[in-house]
Amino acid sequence: MTIEARYGAHAATLTKLTGNMLTFEGASALAPGAPVTLTGARADGTPFSIEGRTLGSHKPSAESPRFEIRVRLVNLTKPDRAWLVALFGG
């Protein structure tokens, strides 16, 4: 399952949760250690805001138009963690 979100002025697609690391796809790379806030709405319309620090960005292939970005989650609320785990496993 994927979830649509935004980081800055860019669209993002949340794709994977592994422990305390979230992976998403976006049009713009982020430098390692950069703070990032992902915002969006759940299927029921409830807004979410997820904060993290970038671990790295790369393009899966040279032809890929989007970057795969990994972030370490910080300040994640219990409801947001439960929601992410329910979506992606965890």
PDB file as gemmi writes it, atoms N, CA and C in Angstrom:
CRYST1    1.000    1.000    1.000  90.00  90.00  90.00 P 1                      
ATOM      1  N   MET A   1       0.837  -1.183   0.000  1.00  0.00           N  
ATOM      2  CA  MET A   1       0.000   0.000   0.000  1.00  0.00           C  
ATOM      3  C   MET A   1       0.880   1.244   0.000  1.00  0.00           C  
ATOM      4  N   THR A   2       0.412   2.291  -0.636  1.00  0.00           N  
ATOM      5  CA  THR A   2       1.128   3.562  -0.654  1.00  0.00           C  
ATOM      6  C   THR A   2       0.203   4.671  -0.169  1.00  0.00           C  
ATOM      7  N   ILE A   3       0.797   5.715   0.378  1.00  0.00           N  
ATOM      8  CA  ILE A   3       0.053   6.867   0.885  1.00  0.00           C  
ATOM      9  C   ILE A   3       0.650   8.120   0.249  1.00  0.00           C  
ATOM     10  N   GLU A   4      -0.207   9.002  -0.219  1.00  0.00           N  
ATOM     11  CA  GLU A   4       0.245  10.262  -0.799  1.00  0.00           C  
ATOM     12  C   GLU A   4       0.454  11.298   0.300  1.00  0.00           C  
ATOM     13  N   ALA A   5       1.498  12.104   0.145  1.00  0.00           N  
ATOM     14  CA  ALA A   5       1.826  13.137   1.122  1.00  0.00           C  
ATOM     15  C   ALA A   5       2.566  14.256   0.390  1.00  0.00           C  
ATOM     16  N   ARG A   6       3.053  15.223   1.153  1.00  0.00           N  
ATOM     17  CA  ARG A   6       3.859  16.318   0.622  1.00  0.00           C  
ATOM     18  C   ARG A   6       5.034  16.565   1.540  1.00  0.00           C  
ATOM     19  N   TYR A   7       6.150  16.995   0.970  1.00  0.00           N  
ATOM     20  CA  TYR A   7       7.291  17.480   1.751  1.00  0.00           C  
ATOM     21  C   TYR A   7       7.741  18.756   1.070  1.00  0.00           C  
ATOM     22  N   GLY A   8       7.636  19.861   1.778  1.00  0.00           N  
ATOM     23  CA  GLY A   8       7.880  21.156   1.149  1.00  0.00           C  
ATOM     24  C   GLY A   8       6.889  21.348   0.020  1.00  0.00           C  
ATOM     25  N   ALA A   9       7.392  21.716  -1.143  1.00  0.00           N  
ATOM     26  CA  ALA A   9       6.538  21.942  -2.312  1.00  0.00           C  
ATOM     27  C   ALA A   9       6.385  20.691  -3.173  1.00  0.00           C  
ATOM     28  N   HIS A  10       6.912  19.556  -2.726  1.00  0.00           N  
ATOM     29  CA  HIS A  10       6.962  18.346  -3.543  1.00  0.00           C  
ATOM     30  C   HIS A  10       5.969  17.282  -3.078  1.00  0.00           C  
ATOM     31  N   ALA A  11       5.435  16.552  -4.048  1.00  0.00           N  
ATOM     32  CA  ALA A  11       4.577  15.412  -3.751  1.00  0.00           C  
ATOM     33  C   ALA A  11       5.443  14.230  -3.334  1.00  0.00           C  
ATOM     34  N   ALA A  12       4.914  13.425  -2.427  1.00  0.00           N  
ATOM     35  CA  ALA A  12       5.627  12.243  -1.946  1.00  0.00           C  
ATOM     36  C   ALA A  12       4.661  11.060  -1.914  1.00  0.00           C  
ATOM     37  N   THR A  13       5.233   9.879  -2.047  1.00  0.00           N  
ATOM     38  CA  THR A  13       4.470   8.644  -1.903  1.00  0.00           C  
ATOM     39  C   THR A  13       5.163   7.798  -0.845  1.00  0.00           C  
ATOM     40  N   LEU A  14       4.504   7.604   0.293  1.00  0.00           N  
ATOM     41  CA  LEU A  14       5.057   6.764   1.356  1.00  0.00           C  
ATOM     42  C   LEU A  14       4.955   5.327   0.896  1.00  0.00           C  
ATOM     43  N   THR A  15       6.064   4.579   0.983  1.00  0.00           N  
ATOM     44  CA  THR A  15       6.065   3.229   0.418  1.00  0.00           C  
ATOM     45  C   THR A  15       6.402   2.113   1.391  1.00  0.00           C  
ATOM     46  N   LYS A  16       7.152   2.413   2.475  1.00  0.00           N  
ATOM     47  CA  LYS A  16       7.616   1.310   3.318  1.00  0.00           C  
ATOM     48  C   LYS A  16       7.991   1.817   4.703  1.00  0.00           C  
ATOM     49  N   LEU A  17       7.685   1.011   5.710  1.00  0.00           N  
ATOM     50  CA  LEU A  17       8.092   1.280   7.089  1.00  0.00           C  
ATOM     51  C   LEU A  17       8.873   0.076   7.583  1.00  0.00           C  
ATOM     52  N   THR A  18      10.093   0.325   8.065  1.00  0.00           N  
ATOM     53  CA  THR A  18      10.931  -0.725   8.632  1.00  0.00           C  
ATOM     54  C   THR A  18      11.441  -0.221   9.968  1.00  0.00           C  
ATOM     55  N   GLY A  19      10.851  -0.705  11.048  1.00  0.00           N  
ATOM     56  CA  GLY A  19      11.252  -0.235  12.373  1.00  0.00           C  
ATOM     57  C   GLY A  19      11.008   1.248  12.506  1.00  0.00           C  
ATOM     58  N   ASN A  20      12.087   2.008  12.682  1.00  0.00           N  
ATOM     59  CA  ASN A  20      11.996   3.455  12.860  1.00  0.00           C  
ATOM     60  C   ASN A  20      12.400   4.195  11.575  1.00  0.00           C  
ATOM     61  N   MET A  21      12.392   3.490  10.435  1.00  0.00           N  
ATOM     62  CA  MET A  21      12.783   4.088   9.162  1.00  0.00           C  
ATOM     63  C   MET A  21      11.610   4.038   8.178  1.00  0.00           C  
ATOM     64  N   LEU A  22      11.295   5.196   7.610  1.00  0.00           N  
ATOM     65  CA  LEU A  22      10.235   5.315   6.625  1.00  0.00           C  
ATOM     66  C   LEU A  22      10.865   5.600   5.271  1.00  0.00           C  
ATOM     67  N   THR A  23      10.375   4.937   4.242  1.00  0.00           N  
ATOM     68  CA  THR A  23      10.852   5.165   2.886  1.00  0.00           C  
ATOM     69  C   THR A  23       9.724   5.799   2.078  1.00  0.00           C  
ATOM     70  N   PHE A  24      10.084   6.830   1.309  1.00  0.00           N  
ATOM     71  CA  PHE A  24       9.100   7.437   0.419  1.00  0.00           C  
ATOM     72  C   PHE A  24       9.769   7.832  -0.885  1.00  0.00           C  
ATOM     73  N   GLU A  25       8.946   8.082  -1.909  1.00  0.00           N  
ATOM     74  CA  GLU A  25       9.431   8.522  -3.210  1.00  0.00           C  
ATOM     75  C   GLU A  25       9.053   9.981  -3.394  1.00  0.00           C  
ATOM     76  N   GLY A  26       9.975  10.757  -3.975  1.00  0.00           N  
ATOM     77  CA  GLY A  26       9.702  12.158  -4.223  1.00  0.00           C  
ATOM     78  C   GLY A  26      10.524  12.689  -5.373  1.00  0.00           C  
ATOM     79  N   ALA A  27      10.148  13.869  -5.882  1.00  0.00           N  
ATOM     80  CA  ALA A  27      10.805  14.453  -7.050  1.00  0.00           C  
ATOM     81  C   ALA A  27      12.143  15.105  -6.731  1.00  0.00           C  
ATOM     82  N   SER A  28      12.380  15.424  -5.459  1.00  0.00           N  
ATOM     83  CA  SER A  28      13.595  16.142  -5.085  1.00  0.00           C  
ATOM     84  C   SER A  28      14.359  15.371  -4.019  1.00  0.00           C  
ATOM     85  N   ALA A  29      15.669  15.229  -4.219  1.00  0.00           N  
ATOM     86  CA  ALA A  29      16.518  14.543  -3.233  1.00  0.00           C  
ATOM     87  C   ALA A  29      16.717  15.435  -2.015  1.00  0.00           C  
ATOM     88  N   LEU A  30      17.051  14.822  -0.903  1.00  0.00           N  
ATOM     89  CA  LEU A  30      17.347  15.543   0.338  1.00  0.00           C  
ATOM     90  C   LEU A  30      18.728  15.122   0.831  1.00  0.00           C  
ATOM     91  N   ALA A  31      19.464  16.062   1.370  1.00  0.00           N  
ATOM     92  CA  ALA A  31      20.806  15.775   1.888  1.00  0.00           C  
ATOM     93  C   ALA A  31      20.713  14.929   3.156  1.00  0.00           C  
ATOM     94  N   PRO A  32      21.673  14.045   3.397  1.00  0.00           N  
ATOM     95  CA  PRO A  32      21.679  13.267   4.636  1.00  0.00           C  
ATOM     96  C   PRO A  32      21.660  14.191   5.855  1.00  0.00           C  
ATOM     97  N   GLY A  33      20.814  13.844   6.810  1.00  0.00           N  
ATOM     98  CA  GLY A  33      20.690  14.616   8.038  1.00  0.00           C  
ATOM     99  C   GLY A  33      19.703  15.762   7.964  1.00  0.00           C  
ATOM    100  N   ALA A  34      19.200  16.058   6.768  1.00  0.00           N  
ATOM    101  CA  ALA A  34      18.252  17.157   6.613  1.00  0.00           C  
ATOM    102  C   ALA A  34      16.923  16.820   7.289  1.00  0.00           C  
ATOM    103  N   PRO A  35      16.334  17.787   7.978  1.00  0.00           N  
ATOM    104  CA  PRO A  35      15.012  17.544   8.554  1.00  0.00           C  
ATOM    105  C   PRO A  35      13.961  17.544   7.451  1.00  0.00           C  
ATOM    106  N   VAL A  36      12.954  16.711   7.593  1.00  0.00           N  
ATOM    107  CA  VAL A  36      11.866  16.653   6.622  1.00  0.00           C  
ATOM    108  C   VAL A  36      10.556  16.428   7.379  1.00  0.00           C  
ATOM    109  N   THR A  37       9.518  17.110   6.925  1.00  0.00           N  
ATOM    110  CA  THR A  37       8.179  16.911   7.470  1.00  0.00           C  
ATOM    111  C   THR A  37       7.266  16.490   6.332  1.00  0.00           C  
ATOM    112  N   LEU A  38       6.647  15.333   6.492  1.00  0.00           N  
ATOM    113  CA  LEU A  38       5.702  14.809   5.521  1.00  0.00           C  
ATOM    114  C   LEU A  38       4.300  15.095   6.034  1.00  0.00           C  
ATOM    115  N   THR A  39       3.470  15.718   5.204  1.00  0.00           N  
ATOM    116  CA  THR A  39       2.107  16.039   5.603  1.00  0.00           C  
ATOM    117  C   THR A  39       1.123  15.474   4.596  1.00  0.00           C  
ATOM    118  N   GLY A  40      -0.062  15.194   5.063  1.00  0.00           N  
ATOM    119  CA  GLY A  40      -1.096  14.666   4.188  1.00  0.00           C  
ATOM    120  C   GLY A  40      -2.335  14.352   4.983  1.00  0.00           C  
ATOM    121  N   ALA A  41      -3.182  13.519   4.401  1.00  0.00           N  
ATOM    122  CA  ALA A  41      -4.421  13.118   5.067  1.00  0.00           C  
ATOM    123  C   ALA A  41      -4.605  11.618   4.929  1.00  0.00           C  
ATOM    124  N   ARG A  42      -5.106  11.019   5.995  1.00  0.00           N  
ATOM    125  CA  ARG A  42      -5.430   9.588   5.969  1.00  0.00           C  
ATOM    126  C   ARG A  42      -6.676   9.371   5.115  1.00  0.00           C  
ATOM    127  N   ALA A  43      -7.033   8.130   4.873  1.00  0.00           N  
ATOM    128  CA  ALA A  43      -8.204   7.798   4.067  1.00  0.00           C  
ATOM    129  C   ALA A  43      -9.486   8.389   4.650  1.00  0.00           C  
ATOM    130  N   ASP A  44      -9.536   8.526   5.990  1.00  0.00           N  
ATOM    131  CA  ASP A  44     -10.736   9.088   6.624  1.00  0.00           C  
ATOM    132  C   ASP A  44     -10.720  10.614   6.677  1.00  0.00           C  
ATOM    133  N   GLY A  45      -9.694  11.239   6.094  1.00  0.00           N  
ATOM    134  CA  GLY A  45      -9.602  12.694   6.059  1.00  0.00           C  
ATOM    135  C   GLY A  45      -8.835  13.315   7.203  1.00  0.00           C  
ATOM    136  N   THR A  46      -8.433  12.510   8.196  1.00  0.00           N  
ATOM    137  CA  THR A  46      -7.666  13.006   9.330  1.00  0.00           C  
ATOM    138  C   THR A  46      -6.265  13.409   8.859  1.00  0.00           C  
ATOM    139  N   PRO A  47      -5.832  14.625   9.155  1.00  0.00           N  
ATOM    140  CA  PRO A  47      -4.495  15.042   8.714  1.00  0.00           C  
ATOM    141  C   PRO A  47      -3.389  14.350   9.506  1.00  0.00           C  
ATOM    142  N   PHE A  48      -2.231  14.212   8.881  1.00  0.00           N  
ATOM    143  CA  PHE A  48      -1.053  13.698   9.590  1.00  0.00           C  
ATOM    144  C   PHE A  48       0.150  14.568   9.272  1.00  0.00           C  
ATOM    145  N   SER A  49       1.105  14.562  10.182  1.00  0.00           N  
ATOM    146  CA  SER A  49       2.375  15.259  10.012  1.00  0.00           C  
ATOM    147  C   SER A  49       3.446  14.370  10.620  1.00  0.00           C  
ATOM    148  N   ILE A  50       4.385  13.930   9.795  1.00  0.00           N  
ATOM    149  CA  ILE A  50       5.428  13.003  10.222  1.00  0.00           C  
ATOM    150  C   ILE A  50       6.775  13.689  10.063  1.00  0.00           C  
ATOM    151  N   GLU A  51       7.541  13.747  11.135  1.00  0.00           N  
ATOM    152  CA  GLU A  51       8.859  14.385  11.106  1.00  0.00           C  
ATOM    153  C   GLU A  51       9.959  13.338  11.070  1.00  0.00           C  
ATOM    154  N   GLY A  52      11.028  13.656  10.355  1.00  0.00           N  
ATOM    155  CA  GLY A  52      12.156  12.746  10.285  1.00  0.00           C  
ATOM    156  C   GLY A  52      13.435  13.463   9.898  1.00  0.00           C  
ATOM    157  N   ARG A  53      14.514  12.707   9.906  1.00  0.00           N  
ATOM    158  CA  ARG A  53      15.826  13.164   9.445  1.00  0.00           C  
ATOM    159  C   ARG A  53      16.239  12.251   8.302  1.00  0.00           C  
ATOM    160  N   THR A  54      16.668  12.851   7.214  1.00  0.00           N  
ATOM    161  CA  THR A  54      17.021  12.088   6.026  1.00  0.00           C  
ATOM    162  C   THR A  54      18.258  11.220   6.264  1.00  0.00           C  
ATOM    163  N   LEU A  55      18.152   9.948   5.880  1.00  0.00           N  
ATOM    164  CA  LEU A  55      19.289   9.031   5.937  1.00  0.00           C  
ATOM    165  C   LEU A  55      19.987   8.955   4.584  1.00  0.00           C  
ATOM    166  N   GLY A  56      19.234   9.162   3.518  1.00  0.00           N  
ATOM    167  CA  GLY A  56      19.821   9.119   2.193  1.00  0.00           C  
ATOM    168  C   GLY A  56      18.767   9.183   1.108  1.00  0.00           C  
ATOM    169  N   SER A  57      19.183   9.583  -0.080  1.00  0.00           N  
ATOM    170  CA  SER A  57      18.319   9.663  -1.251  1.00  0.00           C  
ATOM    171  C   SER A  57      19.052   9.048  -2.431  1.00  0.00           C  
ATOM    172  N   HIS A  58      18.344   8.315  -3.257  1.00  0.00           N  
ATOM    173  CA  HIS A  58      18.939   7.805  -4.495  1.00  0.00           C  
ATOM    174  C   HIS A  58      17.841   7.515  -5.506  1.00  0.00           C  
ATOM    175  N   LYS A  59      18.225   7.462  -6.770  1.00  0.00           N  
ATOM    176  CA  LYS A  59      17.296   7.076  -7.825  1.00  0.00           C  
ATOM    177  C   LYS A  59      17.437   5.571  -8.026  1.00  0.00           C  
ATOM    178  N   PRO A  60      16.324   4.847  -8.034  1.00  0.00           N  
ATOM    179  CA  PRO A  60      16.402   3.394  -8.235  1.00  0.00           C  
ATOM    180  C   PRO A  60      17.053   3.006  -9.563  1.00  0.00           C  
ATOM    181  N   SER A  61      16.881   3.846 -10.583  1.00  0.00           N  
ATOM    182  CA  SER A  61      17.536   3.608 -11.873  1.00  0.00           C  
ATOM    183  C   SER A  61      17.789   4.963 -12.525  1.00  0.00           C  
ATOM    184  N   ALA A  62      18.659   4.991 -13.506  1.00  0.00           N  
ATOM    185  CA  ALA A  62      18.983   6.250 -14.179  1.00  0.00           C  
ATOM    186  C   ALA A  62      17.767   6.854 -14.872  1.00  0.00           C  
ATOM    187  N   GLU A  63      16.840   6.014 -15.297  1.00  0.00           N  
ATOM    188  CA  GLU A  63      15.645   6.484 -15.996  1.00  0.00           C  
ATOM    189  C   GLU A  63      14.534   6.922 -15.050  1.00  0.00           C  
ATOM    190  N   SER A  64      14.644   6.588 -13.798  1.00  0.00           N  
ATOM    191  CA  SER A  64      13.587   6.890 -12.837  1.00  0.00           C  
ATOM    192  C   SER A  64      13.434   8.399 -12.646  1.00  0.00           C  
ATOM    193  N   PRO A  65      12.205   8.916 -12.710  1.00  0.00           N  
ATOM    194  CA  PRO A  65      11.999  10.350 -12.515  1.00  0.00           C  
ATOM    195  C   PRO A  65      11.968  10.757 -11.039  1.00  0.00           C  
ATOM    196  N   ARG A  66      11.869   9.793 -10.135  1.00  0.00           N  
ATOM    197  CA  ARG A  66      11.729  10.109  -8.716  1.00  0.00           C  
ATOM    198  C   ARG A  66      12.858   9.496  -7.895  1.00  0.00           C  
ATOM    199  N   PHE A  67      13.125  10.123  -6.767  1.00  0.00           N  
ATOM    200  CA  PHE A  67      14.121   9.634  -5.823  1.00  0.00           C  
ATOM    201  C   PHE A  67      13.451   8.764  -4.764  1.00  0.00           C  
ATOM    202  N   GLU A  68      14.178   7.768  -4.283  1.00  0.00           N  
ATOM    203  CA  GLU A  68      13.759   6.998  -3.124  1.00  0.00           C  
ATOM    204  C   GLU A  68      14.491   7.609  -1.926  1.00  0.00           C  
ATOM    205  N   ILE A  69      13.733   8.048  -0.927  1.00  0.00           N  
ATOM    206  CA  ILE A  69      14.295   8.776   0.206  1.00  0.00           C  
ATOM    207  C   ILE A  69      13.976   8.012   1.485  1.00  0.00           C  
ATOM    208  N   ARG A  70      15.010   7.775   2.296  1.00  0.00           N  
ATOM    209  CA  ARG A  70      14.844   7.079   3.576  1.00  0.00           C  
ATOM    210  C   ARG A  70      15.017   8.096   4.704  1.00  0.00           C  
ATOM    211  N   VAL A  71      14.108   8.039   5.678  1.00  0.00           N  
ATOM    212  CA  VAL A  71      14.202   8.947   6.822  1.00  0.00           C  
ATOM    213  C   VAL A  71      14.080   8.172   8.121  1.00  0.00           C  
ATOM    214  N   ARG A  72      14.804   8.654   9.125  1.00  0.00           N  
ATOM    215  CA  ARG A  72      14.665   8.144  10.491  1.00  0.00           C  
ATOM    216  C   ARG A  72      13.568   8.980  11.129  1.00  0.00           C  
ATOM    217  N   LEU A  73      12.555   8.316  11.662  1.00  0.00           N  
ATOM    218  CA  LEU A  73      11.414   9.020  12.242  1.00  0.00           C  
ATOM    219  C   LEU A  73      11.774   9.630  13.594  1.00  0.00           C  
ATOM    220  N   VAL A  74      11.323  10.849  13.813  1.00  0.00           N  
ATOM    221  CA  VAL A  74      11.485  11.535  15.094  1.00  0.00           C  
ATOM    222  C   VAL A  74      10.140  12.143  15.475  1.00  0.00           C  
ATOM    223  N   ASN A  75       9.873  12.241  16.771  1.00  0.00           N  
ATOM    224  CA  ASN A  75       8.641  12.858  17.276  1.00  0.00           C  
ATOM    225  C   ASN A  75       7.373  12.221  16.712  1.00  0.00           C  
ATOM    226  N   LEU A  76       7.385  10.913  16.494  1.00  0.00           N  
ATOM    227  CA  LEU A  76       6.214  10.226  15.950  1.00  0.00           C  
ATOM    228  C   LEU A  76       5.246   9.919  17.084  1.00  0.00           C  
ATOM    229  N   THR A  77       4.000  10.351  16.935  1.00  0.00           N  
ATOM    230  CA  THR A  77       2.996  10.105  17.979  1.00  0.00           C  
ATOM    231  C   THR A  77       2.560   8.641  17.937  1.00  0.00           C  
ATOM    232  N   LYS A  78       2.039   8.160  19.050  1.00  0.00           N  
ATOM    233  CA  LYS A  78       1.564   6.776  19.106  1.00  0.00           C  
ATOM    234  C   LYS A  78       0.468   6.510  18.074  1.00  0.00           C  
ATOM    235  N   PRO A  79      -0.521   7.423  17.907  1.00  0.00           N  
ATOM    236  CA  PRO A  79      -1.535   7.164  16.876  1.00  0.00           C  
ATOM    237  C   PRO A  79      -0.952   7.099  15.457  1.00  0.00           C  
ATOM    238  N   ASP A  80       0.023   7.978  15.167  1.00  0.00           N  
ATOM    239  CA  ASP A  80       0.640   7.934  13.832  1.00  0.00           C  
ATOM    240  C   ASP A  80       1.443   6.659  13.637  1.00  0.00           C  
ATOM    241  N   ARG A  81       2.184   6.215  14.674  1.00  0.00           N  
ATOM    242  CA  ARG A  81       2.938   4.963  14.572  1.00  0.00           C  
ATOM    243  C   ARG A  81       1.983   3.790  14.347  1.00  0.00           C  
ATOM    244  N   ALA A  82       0.888   3.743  15.121  1.00  0.00           N  
ATOM    245  CA  ALA A  82      -0.083   2.658  14.972  1.00  0.00           C  
ATOM    246  C   ALA A  82      -0.681   2.658  13.566  1.00  0.00           C  
ATOM    247  N   TRP A  83      -0.956   3.832  13.037  1.00  0.00           N  
ATOM    248  CA  TRP A  83      -1.511   3.957  11.693  1.00  0.00           C  
ATOM    249  C   TRP A  83      -0.514   3.447  10.649  1.00  0.00           C  
ATOM    250  N   LEU A  84       0.755   3.859  10.755  1.00  0.00           N  
ATOM    251  CA  LEU A  84       1.778   3.412   9.808  1.00  0.00           C  
ATOM    252  C   LEU A  84       2.004   1.902   9.888  1.00  0.00           C  
ATOM    253  N   VAL A  85       2.049   1.372  11.107  1.00  0.00           N  
ATOM    254  CA  VAL A  85       2.251  -0.072  11.282  1.00  0.00           C  
ATOM    255  C   VAL A  85       1.064  -0.836  10.679  1.00  0.00           C  
ATOM    256  N   ALA A  86      -0.152  -0.325  10.867  1.00  0.00           N  
ATOM    257  CA  ALA A  86      -1.329  -0.983  10.300  1.00  0.00           C  
ATOM    258  C   ALA A  86      -1.273  -0.982   8.764  1.00  0.00           C  
ATOM    259  N   LEU A  87      -0.711   0.067   8.181  1.00  0.00           N  
ATOM    260  CA  LEU A  87      -0.606   0.154   6.728  1.00  0.00           C  
ATOM    261  C   LEU A  87       0.502  -0.696   6.146  1.00  0.00           C  
ATOM    262  N   PHE A  88       1.684  -0.617   6.763  1.00  0.00           N  
ATOM    263  CA  PHE A  88       2.879  -1.236   6.188  1.00  0.00           C  
ATOM    264  C   PHE A  88       3.395  -2.429   6.957  1.00  0.00           C  
ATOM    265  N   GLY A  89       2.844  -2.729   8.111  1.00  0.00           N  
ATOM    266  CA  GLY A  89       3.446  -3.733   8.974  1.00  0.00           C  
ATOM    267  C   GLY A  89       4.611  -3.063   9.675  1.00  0.00           C  
ATOM    268  N   GLY A  90       5.268  -3.757  10.574  1.00  0.00           N  
ATOM    269  CA  GLY A  90       6.280  -2.959  11.166  1.00  0.00           C  
ATOM    270  C   GLY A  90       7.338  -3.449  11.972  1.00  0.00           C  
TER     271      GLY A  90                                                      
END                                                                             
